[in-house]
Amino acid sequence: MKLREYRERAGLRQVDVAKKMNVDQAAVSKWESGENGISRKYHKKLAKLYGVTVDELLSDQNEG
């Protein structure tokens, strides 16, 4: 599953994720598009927010 699908399944908008992660919406958009990788400091918090493991989160990142 892709980052966008995890976010949508959690019932969140990009702006919601951005606020919870203390980043701007553009960062979330770039994570989802694959333009930027997710900084390591956000891995655990984002995985918890989406209800997945860090491994799931990162394996999906690597798939593009």
PEZITA-V769538 format. One record per backbone hydrogen bond with DSSP energy under -0.5 kcal/mol. NH is the residue of the N-H (numbers start at 1). CO is the residue of the C=O. E is the energy in kcal/mol with one decimal. If there is no record, write none. Layout:
# PEZITA-V769538
NH_CO_E, NH_CO_E
This chain:
# PEZITA-V769538
6_2_-2.2, 7_3_-2.5, 8_4_-2.8, 9_5_-2.6, 10_6_-1.6, 11_8_-1.5, 12_7_-2.2, 17_13_-2.1, 18_14_-2.7, 19_15_-2.1, 20_16_-2.1, 21_17_-2.3, 22_18_-0.9, 23_18_-2.3, 27_24_-1.0, 28_24_-1.2, 29_25_-2.5, 30_26_-2.4, 31_27_-2.1, 32_28_-2.3, 33_29_-2.1, 34_30_-1.0, 35_30_-1.0, 36_30_-1.7, 39_37_-0.5, 42_39_-2.3, 43_39_-0.5, 43_40_-1.3, 46_42_-2.7, 47_43_-2.5, 48_44_-2.4, 49_45_-2.3, 50_46_-2.1, 51_47_-1.0, 51_48_-0.5, 52_47_-2.5, 57_53_-2.4, 58_54_-2.8, 59_55_-2.6, 60_56_-1.9, 61_57_-1.4, 62_58_-2.1, 63_59_-0.9, 64_60_-0.6, 64_61_-1.1
